[in-house]
Every structure is written in C-alpha cells, then in structure tokens.
C-alpha cells in the first residue's frame, strides 16, 4: 500500500525524497569539511609548536655549547699557565691529562692520553739510602683517603744518572660523574 501512496513518477514526491536524502548528505559533507579544516588547523598549530620547540632546544644547545667551550678555554689557559706540573689520573692510575710543566718534567712529549707513568722515572725519599716509592703505592695514596700533602721526593731518571729533581707532591681526590678523573696530582719542582 505504501507503493500505491508514493509513486516514483510523481514529481513532487520525487523532489521530497531527493530533498530528504540530500539534507543528511549535505550535512555530512559540511561536517566533514569542518573536520578537515579543524585537522588542518591542528596540524598547522602542532607543526608550528614543534618548530618553536626545536628552535628553542637548538638555541639552548648552541648557548650551552658556547658556554662550555668558553669554560673549557678558561680552564685550559689556567691549566697551561701553572708553573707546577699538574696531572689528572683515572681510577686505574693512567695519566688522562697533563699540563705543559708536567709533560716536561715527566718527559711525556706530545703523546696522547691516556698515558702510563714513565717506567724510566723513579720516585724515592730524599737521602743516599732513600727508599724507592713504587708508583702503585704512590698512586694508592693519591687516589685514596690519605692523599699527598706536600710530600717531598726525589724524581730520578734511571736513563740519566746525574739528573735529579726534588719534587713536592700533593694530591686531591676528585669525584667526577663521568669517572674519567679520580685524582689530581701536583708535582712542584723545588730542585
């Protein structure tokens, strides 16, 4: 009976059906257009926010890098200007850094770190029968709780009998997070 009431060849009924079907489709298309515009706006805002974050982080990294380079340059200038020999030791007792005075005293030349204590250099207590202090013992004091505080020893070059240097040793333990340096050893030539 419904088919008898609505005929498809009836122009007003056909228009009404088309209108009824068109309204939800148009509403759906309008909603989809709004969603697409909203997504594009959110993408633009998100992209802009990410760019601003990257620019901010990049600026921060550049500034920190510049400040770090300046601090390192100042520290290097002070380190090089010291008249006494200054060496940085790692937990194994290797020489990780040495200023020019220490390089000259220990005859290290321009060798790259890490370096070991030169085998031809011997430290001993002053006097004719002064006890030779083995490097591991001295290292234990430098890295340990004892620390060296103005201990005077003779630095002998076993390859050159006549060359002696009286040195005053001092050490300080360092607690660095990186673990690259464990102690600083100051060798002041007081010959």
C-alpha positions in Angstrom: 0.0 0.0 0.0 2.9 2.3 0.6 3.9 1.9 -3.1 0.5 3.0 -4.1 0.7 6.1 -1.9 4.1 7.2 -3.2 4.8 6.8 -6.8 8.3 7.5 -8.3 6.9 9.1 -11.3 5.2 11.6 -9.1 7.4 14.7 -9.4 6.5 16.3 -6.0 7.1 13.1 -4.2 10.4 12.5 -6.0 11.6 16.0 -5.1 10.6 15.4 -1.5 12.5 12.1 -1.4 15.6 13.8 -3.0 15.4 16.6 -0.6 15.1 14.2 2.3 18.1 12.3 1.1 20.1 15.4 0.2 19.8 17.1 3.6 21.8 14.4 5.5 24.3 14.2 2.7 24.9 17.9 2.7 25.0 18.0 6.5 27.6 15.1 6.4 29.7 16.9 3.8 29.6 20.2 5.8 30.6 18.3 8.9 33.5 16.5 7.0 34.6 19.9 5.7 34.6 21.3 9.2 36.6 18.3 10.4 39.1 18.6 7.6 39.6 22.3 8.3 39.9 21.5 12.0 42.5 18.9 11.3 44.5 21.2 9.0 44.4 23.9 11.7 45.5 21.4 14.4 48.3 20.2 12.1 49.5 23.7 11.4 49.4 24.6 15.1 51.2 21.4 16.0 53.8 21.9 13.3 54.4 25.5 14.4 54.7 24.3 18.1 57.2 21.6 17.1 59.2 24.1 15.1 59.2 26.5 18.1 60.3 23.7 20.4 63.1 22.6 18.1 64.3 26.2 17.6 64.2 26.7 21.4 66.1 23.5 22.1 68.6 24.3 19.3 69.2 27.7 20.7 69.6 26.3 24.2 72.1 23.7 22.9 74.1 26.3 21.0 74.2 28.6 24.0 75.3 25.7 26.4 77.9 24.6 23.8 79.3 28.1 23.6 79.4 28.5 27.4 81.0 25.1 27.7 83.7 26.0 25.1 84.4 29.3 27.0 84.7 27.5 30.3 87.0 24.8 28.8 89.1 27.6 27.2 89.5 29.4 30.5 90.3 26.2 32.3 92.8 25.2 29.7 94.5 28.7 30.0 94.8 28.3 33.7 95.9 24.7 33.5 98.7 25.6 31.0 99.8 28.7 32.9 100.6 26.7 36.1 104.3 26.6 36.9 104.0 23.3 38.7 103.3 20.0 37.0 99.6 19.0 37.2 98.3 15.6 36.1 94.9 14.1 36.1 94.6 10.4 36.9 91.9 8.0 36.2 90.8 5.2 38.6 93.4 2.9 37.1 96.2 5.4 37.6 96.6 6.3 34.0 97.5 9.9 33.2 94.5 11.4 31.4 95.7 14.9 31.3 99.0 16.7 31.9 99.8 20.4 31.7 103.0 21.6 29.9 105.1 21.7 33.1 104.1 18.1 33.9 104.8 16.9 30.4 108.3 18.5 30.5 109.1 17.1 34.0 107.8 13.6 33.2 109.2 13.7 29.6 105.8 12.9 28.1 106.3 14.9 25.0 103.1 15.4 22.9 101.8 11.8 23.4 98.1 11.4 23.6 96.2 10.4 26.7 95.8 8.0 28.4 99.4 7.6 29.4 101.1 5.4 32.0 103.7 6.6 34.4 107.1 6.6 32.6 109.0 3.5 33.6 112.4 5.3 33.5 111.3 7.8 36.2 111.6 6.7 39.8 110.4 8.4 42.9 112.3 7.9 46.1 112.7 9.5 49.5 115.5 12.1 49.8 118.9 10.9 51.1 121.6 8.5 50.0 119.7 5.4 51.0 116.2 6.9 50.4 113.5 4.2 49.8 112.2 4.0 46.3 108.4 4.6 46.3 106.7 2.3 43.8 104.2 4.0 41.6 101.3 1.8 42.7 102.0 2.8 46.3 102.1 6.4 45.5 99.0 6.0 43.3 97.1 4.4 46.1 97.9 7.4 48.4 96.9 9.8 45.6 93.6 8.1 44.9 92.8 7.1 48.4 91.8 8.8 51.6 95.4 9.5 52.7 96.2 12.0 49.9 99.5 13.5 49.5 100.1 16.9 51.2 103.4 18.4 50.4 105.4 15.2 50.4 109.0 15.8 49.2 110.5 13.1 47.0 113.4 12.8 44.5 112.4 12.2 40.9 115.2 10.3 39.2 115.6 9.4 35.6 117.1 5.9 35.5 118.3 6.5 32.0 120.4 9.6 33.1 122.3 9.0 36.4 123.0 12.6 37.1 119.5 14.1 36.6 117.6 14.6 39.8 114.6 16.7 40.6 113.3 17.3 44.1 109.5 17.5 43.8 106.8 18.4 46.3 103.8 16.2 45.7 100.2 17.0 46.6 97.1 15.2 45.5 93.4 15.6 45.7 90.7 13.0 45.0 88.0 14.0 42.6 84.6 12.6 42.4 83.5 13.2 38.7 80.3 11.7 37.4 82.0 10.6 34.2 84.6 8.6 36.1 87.4 9.8 33.8 89.3 11.6 36.5 89.7 10.3 40.1 92.6 12.4 41.3 94.8 15.4 40.6 98.5 15.1 41.3 100.6 18.3 41.7 104.4 17.9 41.1 106.1 21.1 42.1 109.8 21.0 41.0 111.7 22.5 44.0 115.2 21.5 42.9 
